Amino acid sequence: MRTAYDFAATDIDGRPRSLDEFRGQALLIVNVASQCGFTPQYAGLEKLWRDYRDRGFAVLGFPCDQFGHQEPGDEAEIKNFCSLRYDVTFPMFAKVEVNGDGAHPLWKWLKQEKGGLLGIDAIKWNFTKFLVGRDGRPLKRYAPTDKPESLARDIEAALG
């Protein structure tokens, strides 16, 4: 049985990073973009990270440019934007694809584990979120329209 901790990804600084370093933590895994109508959710994601990280919670941001070319920059530009505009300190990763043949294995697995509405697994837009329990198994999938602050109750439950 696979868990989120079995995957690895390149971080925003170009370093390989195993998600095993987050073992035992609840995770909110999000595909993000800098030029999206949902981009202000960065503030809410950062607040969740700051409110719950000391209790064993992490937000993991995965920039994606598959929706309306809303993440056109390179990793340095993305990191700079997130830092200056939203004071993002939660872990960020290099750009990934979340749909199609080139989708990152983590995202293929997340979609398989927690399909979308009407049985359609594809990620519909930026800021789709997956809550993963401390055991590394996906608990819930959220739409881009679900604001980070609305997830607090589910995060509390995941943290025990």
DOVOPA-48899 format. One record per residue (C-alpha): residue in one letter; chain; z, y, x. Coordinates in nm, 2 decimals, m for minus. Example, Ala and Ser with C-alpha at 12.3 -4.5 7.8 and 13.67 -1.06 7.14 Angstrom:
REM DOVOPA-48899
SITE,A,A,0.78,m0.45,1.23
SITE,S,A,0.71,m0.11,1.37
//
This chain:
REM DOVOPA-48899
SITE,M,A,0.00,0.00,0.00
SITE,R,A,m0.11,0.33,0.15
SITE,T,A,0.10,0.65,0.14
SITE,A,A,0.02,1.01,0.23
SITE,Y,A,0.20,0.95,0.56
SITE,D,A,m0.07,0.71,0.67
SITE,F,A,m0.32,0.99,0.70
SITE,A,A,m0.39,1.24,0.98
SITE,A,A,m0.58,1.57,0.98
SITE,T,A,m0.67,1.84,1.22
SITE,D,A,m0.44,2.14,1.18
SITE,I,A,m0.56,2.50,1.16
SITE,D,A,m0.52,2.54,1.54
SITE,G,A,m0.75,2.24,1.61
SITE,R,A,m0.48,1.99,1.69
SITE,P,A,m0.47,1.64,1.55
SITE,R,A,m0.17,1.60,1.33
SITE,S,A,m0.03,1.29,1.17
SITE,L,A,0.12,1.33,0.82
SITE,D,A,0.38,1.08,0.93
SITE,E,A,0.57,1.37,1.06
SITE,F,A,0.64,1.46,0.70
SITE,R,A,0.78,1.11,0.61
SITE,G,A,1.06,1.12,0.37
SITE,Q,A,0.96,1.47,0.24
SITE,A,A,0.81,1.56,m0.09
SITE,L,A,0.47,1.73,m0.04
SITE,L,A,0.25,1.96,m0.23
SITE,I,A,m0.10,1.91,m0.10
SITE,V,A,m0.34,2.19,m0.20
SITE,N,A,m0.71,2.28,m0.14
SITE,V,A,m0.71,2.65,m0.07
SITE,A,A,m0.96,2.93,m0.03
SITE,S,A,m0.94,3.29,0.08
SITE,Q,A,m1.19,3.45,m0.16
SITE,C,A,m1.11,3.27,m0.48
SITE,G,A,m0.97,3.41,m0.81
SITE,F,A,m0.67,3.18,m0.75
SITE,T,A,m0.61,3.31,m0.39
SITE,P,A,m0.30,3.51,m0.50
SITE,Q,A,m0.14,3.16,m0.55
SITE,Y,A,m0.08,3.17,m0.17
SITE,A,A,0.23,3.39,m0.25
SITE,G,A,0.37,3.13,m0.49
SITE,L,A,0.30,2.84,m0.26
SITE,E,A,0.48,3.02,0.02
SITE,K,A,0.78,3.09,m0.21
SITE,L,A,0.80,2.72,m0.30
SITE,W,A,0.79,2.63,0.07
SITE,R,A,1.06,2.88,0.16
SITE,D,A,1.28,2.78,m0.14
SITE,Y,A,1.26,2.40,m0.09
SITE,R,A,1.18,2.33,0.28
SITE,D,A,1.54,2.29,0.37
SITE,R,A,1.57,2.02,0.11
SITE,G,A,1.29,1.81,0.24
SITE,F,A,0.97,1.97,0.09
SITE,A,A,0.65,2.09,0.25
SITE,V,A,0.34,2.26,0.12
SITE,L,A,0.02,2.15,0.30
SITE,G,A,m0.28,2.38,0.27
SITE,F,A,m0.63,2.24,0.32
SITE,P,A,m0.90,2.52,0.32
SITE,C,A,m1.22,2.41,0.15
SITE,D,A,m1.55,2.58,0.12
SITE,Q,A,m1.71,2.35,m0.14
SITE,F,A,m1.66,2.58,m0.44
SITE,G,A,m1.87,2.90,m0.46
SITE,H,A,m1.85,2.95,m0.08
SITE,Q,A,m1.50,3.10,m0.12
SITE,E,A,m1.38,2.99,0.22
SITE,P,A,m1.66,3.12,0.45
SITE,G,A,m1.45,3.19,0.76
SITE,D,A,m1.36,2.98,1.05
SITE,E,A,m1.01,2.85,1.11
SITE,A,A,m0.90,3.15,1.31
SITE,E,A,m1.02,3.39,1.04
SITE,I,A,m0.84,3.18,0.77
SITE,K,A,m0.52,3.17,0.97
SITE,N,A,m0.53,3.54,1.02
SITE,F,A,m0.60,3.62,0.66
SITE,C,A,m0.32,3.39,0.53
SITE,S,A,m0.07,3.53,0.78
SITE,L,A,m0.16,3.90,0.73
SITE,R,A,m0.22,3.90,0.36
SITE,Y,A,0.03,3.64,0.23
SITE,D,A,0.27,3.58,0.52
SITE,V,A,0.19,3.21,0.50
SITE,T,A,0.41,3.00,0.72
SITE,F,A,0.36,2.66,0.55
SITE,P,A,0.15,2.40,0.74
SITE,M,A,m0.22,2.48,0.72
SITE,F,A,m0.50,2.25,0.83
SITE,A,A,m0.87,2.28,0.93
SITE,K,A,m1.13,2.32,0.67
SITE,V,A,m1.21,1.99,0.48
SITE,E,A,m1.44,1.87,0.21
SITE,V,A,m1.26,1.73,m0.09
SITE,N,A,m1.56,1.59,m0.28
SITE,G,A,m1.87,1.40,m0.19
SITE,D,A,m1.95,1.16,0.09
SITE,G,A,m1.79,1.39,0.35
SITE,A,A,m1.46,1.42,0.17
SITE,H,A,m1.16,1.38,0.40
SITE,P,A,m1.00,1.04,0.36
SITE,L,A,m0.67,1.19,0.24
SITE,W,A,m0.85,1.37,m0.05
SITE,K,A,m1.05,1.06,m0.14
SITE,W,A,m0.72,0.87,m0.16
SITE,L,A,m0.54,1.14,m0.36
SITE,K,A,m0.83,1.15,m0.62
SITE,Q,A,m0.83,0.77,m0.64
SITE,E,A,m0.45,0.77,m0.70
SITE,K,A,m0.43,1.06,m0.95
SITE,G,A,m0.76,1.10,m1.13
SITE,G,A,m0.85,1.41,m1.32
SITE,L,A,m0.89,1.47,m1.69
SITE,L,A,m1.12,1.25,m1.88
SITE,G,A,m1.13,1.00,m1.59
SITE,I,A,m1.33,1.24,m1.37
SITE,D,A,m1.17,1.22,m1.03
SITE,A,A,m1.37,1.50,m0.86
SITE,I,A,m1.18,1.81,m0.76
SITE,K,A,m1.30,2.08,m1.00
SITE,W,A,m1.21,2.40,m0.80
SITE,N,A,m0.99,2.55,m0.53
SITE,F,A,m0.61,2.53,m0.56
SITE,T,A,m0.60,2.18,m0.71
SITE,K,A,m0.26,2.05,m0.62
SITE,F,A,m0.11,1.71,m0.57
SITE,L,A,0.27,1.65,m0.57
SITE,V,A,0.37,1.36,m0.35
SITE,G,A,0.71,1.20,m0.37
SITE,R,A,0.94,1.13,m0.08
SITE,D,A,0.80,0.77,m0.07
SITE,G,A,0.45,0.92,0.01
SITE,R,A,0.30,0.82,m0.33
SITE,P,A,0.13,1.08,m0.55
SITE,L,A,0.34,1.18,m0.85
SITE,K,A,0.12,1.43,m1.03
SITE,R,A,m0.20,1.63,m1.01
SITE,Y,A,m0.22,1.99,m1.12
SITE,A,A,m0.52,2.20,m1.21
SITE,P,A,m0.61,2.52,m1.02
SITE,T,A,m0.48,2.72,m1.32
SITE,D,A,m0.13,2.57,m1.28
SITE,K,A,0.07,2.84,m1.10
SITE,P,A,0.29,2.73,m0.82
SITE,E,A,0.60,2.87,m0.99
SITE,S,A,0.54,2.64,m1.28
SITE,L,A,0.59,2.34,m1.06
SITE,A,A,0.95,2.40,m0.96
SITE,R,A,1.10,2.16,m1.22
SITE,D,A,0.87,1.88,m1.09
SITE,I,A,0.95,1.96,m0.73
SITE,E,A,1.32,1.95,m0.81
SITE,A,A,1.28,1.61,m0.97
SITE,A,A,1.08,1.48,m0.67
SITE,L,A,1.35,1.60,m0.43
SITE,G,A,1.62,1.41,m0.63
//
